[in-house]
Amino acid sequence: MRTQLDTLVAGALQQGSAVPAFTCYDFTTALAVVGAAEESGRGAILLVAPKTAATPNGLRLIAALRGLADAASVPIAVQLDHATDPQVIADAVSAGADSVLVDGSSLPYEDNIALVRNLRAALAAQGRADVVIEAELGGLAGDEDRAFGTAAADSAGSTVADAPAGLTDSAQVEDFVARTGAQLLAVAVGNVHGKYKGEPRLRWDVLQDIAVRTRIPLVLHGASGIPAEELVKAAAMNVGKVNFNTELRTGVLAVLEEQTTAHRADGENLQALLGLWNVSARTFAATALATLSR
């Protein structure tokens, strides 16, 4: 059943859980995520990247995800992720997204606030004041669509994501939330988009300080690679939504790399290959759901 993002997240937090959000570049992955959610009896969030939403097929995908959410037996929300372009946002909302991450995190503080306020006003003018707004305060390194972003090679030659770009200033949180009217707040506490160099070092002290300064649910982006024993702490610090992308994609790509040759030999057996794709994504989603509901 399609559910408003803020309602879904608030309900999970009341039960001491967080809701996982999965970036879906395709319908096969979305089917796997919803299947895992239904099997677990818990809600999930389907994310669409702005580069996807900026294309005609991306808008068709959003419409399909909305239909998938409507038909699901558990609460499912559809969100446009990391958006700044007013036209992309308007088109995505018209296609079926009922929540948006308005991402002004790379802008100066006042400009970030202005971006969120202006886009909220634009949605209201379109008769869509009901769209749930997530905002982001503090900068995350890396790139949401590419696992490594502006990466560099380490001493072993491996490509790694940048260090965190900037922690959220907890002293700004109350003012930012009050002036933007954001219903969820994404924070930077040592998390990054893409793969971590070494072990992730999250600043739980910063997160705790943020949590006591606002009542709205917090969001942790860049969760791929963060150990489960760390993620289970999130809901206790008012983190109600946790985003996954990199591990989901790398798992699917690994399956395709390993299995494509055999399935070509088996009469171009695309159906069976898609089945393995589904299993990979579904297994990852199931693990994330179980971790965040501990």
Backbone hydrogen bonds, N-H to C=O, Kabsch-Sander energy under -0.5 kcal/mol:
donor,donor_aa,acceptor,acceptor_aa,energy
3,T,76,I,-2.3
8,L,4,Q,-2.5
9,V,5,L,-2.5
10,A,6,D,-2.4
11,G,7,T,-2.1
12,A,8,L,-1.7
13,L,9,V,-2.4
14,Q,10,A,-1.9
15,Q,11,G,-0.7
15,Q,12,A,-1.0
16,G,13,L,-1.8
17,S,12,A,-2.7
18,A,292,L,-1.8
19,V,240,G,-2.8
21,A,242,V,-2.8
22,F,45,I,-2.6
23,T,244,F,-1.9
24,C,47,L,-3.0
25,Y,23,T,-0.6
30,A,26,D,-1.3
31,L,27,F,-2.7
32,A,28,T,-1.8
33,V,29,T,-2.4
34,V,30,A,-2.6
35,G,31,L,-2.3
36,A,32,A,-2.3
37,A,33,V,-2.4
38,E,34,V,-2.7
39,E,35,G,-2.1
40,S,36,A,-1.9
41,G,37,A,-1.4
42,R,37,A,-1.8
44,A,75,P,-1.6
45,I,20,P,-1.8
46,L,77,A,-3.1
47,L,22,F,-2.8
47,L,45,I,-0.6
48,V,79,Q,-2.2
52,T,49,A,-0.5
53,A,49,A,-2.4
54,A,50,P,-1.3
55,T,52,T,-1.6
59,L,55,T,-1.9
60,R,56,P,-1.8
61,L,57,N,-2.1
62,I,58,G,-2.1
63,A,59,L,-2.1
64,A,60,R,-2.1
65,L,61,L,-2.6
66,R,62,I,-2.3
67,G,63,A,-1.9
68,L,64,A,-2.3
69,A,65,L,-2.6
70,D,66,R,-2.5
71,A,67,G,-1.7
72,A,68,L,-0.8
72,A,69,A,-0.7
76,I,1,M,-2.3
77,A,44,A,-1.7
79,Q,46,L,-2.7
80,L,99,S,-2.5
81,D,48,V,-2.9
81,D,79,Q,-0.5
83,A,101,L,-3.0
89,I,85,D,-2.4
90,A,86,P,-2.6
91,D,87,Q,-2.6
92,A,88,V,-2.5
93,V,89,I,-2.5
94,S,90,A,-2.1
95,A,91,D,-1.9
96,G,92,A,-1.2
97,A,92,A,-2.5
98,D,78,V,-1.6
99,S,78,V,-0.7
100,V,132,V,-2.6
101,L,80,L,-2.7
102,V,100,V,-0.9
102,V,134,E,-2.6
103,D,83,A,-2.0
103,D,101,L,-1.0
104,G,102,V,-1.0
107,L,104,G,-1.9
112,N,108,P,-2.5
113,I,109,Y,-2.1
114,A,110,E,-2.3
115,L,111,D,-2.5
116,V,112,N,-2.1
117,R,113,I,-2.5
118,N,114,A,-2.8
119,L,115,L,-2.3
120,R,116,V,-2.1
121,A,117,R,-2.4
122,A,118,N,-2.2
123,L,119,L,-2.1
124,A,120,R,-2.3
125,A,121,A,-2.2
126,Q,122,A,-1.0
127,G,124,A,-1.7
128,R,123,L,-3.0
131,V,128,R,-1.5
132,V,98,D,-2.1
134,E,100,V,-2.8
134,E,132,V,-0.5
135,A,184,L,-2.1
136,E,102,V,-0.7
137,L,186,A,-2.3
139,G,166,G,-0.9
143,D,146,R,-0.7
151,A,149,G,-1.9
152,A,160,V,-1.3
154,D,158,S,-2.8
157,G,154,D,-2.1
160,V,152,A,-2.1
161,A,195,K,-1.5
166,G,139,G,-1.3
168,T,188,A,-2.7
170,S,168,T,-0.9
172,Q,169,D,-2.1
173,V,169,D,-0.5
173,V,170,S,-0.9
176,F,172,Q,-2.7
177,V,173,V,-2.7
178,A,174,E,-2.2
179,R,175,D,-2.3
180,T,176,F,-2.0
181,G,177,V,-2.2
183,Q,133,I,-2.6
184,L,133,I,-1.2
185,L,217,P,-2.1
186,A,135,A,-3.4
187,V,219,V,-2.1
188,A,137,L,-0.7
189,V,187,V,-0.6
192,V,222,G,-0.6
193,H,141,A,-2.9
195,K,147,A,-1.2
198,G,196,Y,-0.8
202,L,200,P,-0.5
203,R,189,V,-3.5
204,W,202,L,-1.4
207,L,203,R,-2.1
208,Q,204,W,-2.5
209,D,205,D,-1.8
210,I,206,V,-2.3
211,A,207,L,-2.5
212,V,208,Q,-1.3
213,R,210,I,-1.7
214,T,210,I,-0.5
214,T,211,A,-0.6
218,L,238,N,-3.0
219,V,185,L,-2.3
220,L,241,K,-2.4
221,H,187,V,-0.6
221,H,219,V,-0.6
223,A,243,N,-2.0
226,I,223,A,-2.2
230,E,227,P,-1.4
231,L,227,P,-2.2
232,V,228,A,-2.0
233,K,230,E,-1.7
234,A,231,L,-1.9
236,A,233,K,-0.6
237,M,233,K,-0.5
237,M,234,A,-2.2
238,N,235,A,-1.6
239,V,234,A,-1.9
240,G,218,L,-2.0
240,G,238,N,-0.8
241,K,218,L,-1.2
242,V,19,V,-2.2
243,N,220,L,-2.6
244,F,21,A,-3.1
249,R,245,N,-2.3
250,T,246,T,-2.9
251,G,247,E,-1.8
252,V,248,L,-1.6
253,L,249,R,-2.7
254,A,250,T,-2.0
255,V,251,G,-1.8
256,L,252,V,-2.3
257,E,253,L,-2.6
258,E,254,A,-2.2
259,Q,255,V,-2.3
260,T,256,L,-2.1
263,H,259,Q,-2.0
264,R,260,T,-2.0
265,A,261,T,-2.1
266,D,262,A,-1.2
267,G,264,R,-0.6
267,G,265,A,-0.9
268,E,264,R,-1.6
269,N,263,H,-2.8
270,L,268,E,-2.3
273,L,269,N,-1.6
274,L,270,L,-2.8
275,G,271,Q,-1.6
276,L,272,A,-1.7
277,W,273,L,-2.1
278,N,274,L,-2.6
279,V,275,G,-2.1
280,S,276,L,-2.4
281,A,277,W,-2.3
282,R,278,N,-2.8
283,T,279,V,-2.5
284,F,280,S,-1.9
285,A,281,A,-2.6
286,A,282,R,-2.5
287,T,283,T,-1.9
288,A,284,F,-2.3
289,L,285,A,-2.6
290,A,286,A,-2.3
291,T,287,T,-2.4
292,L,288,A,-2.3
293,S,289,L,-0.7
293,S,290,A,-0.5
294,R,291,T,-1.2
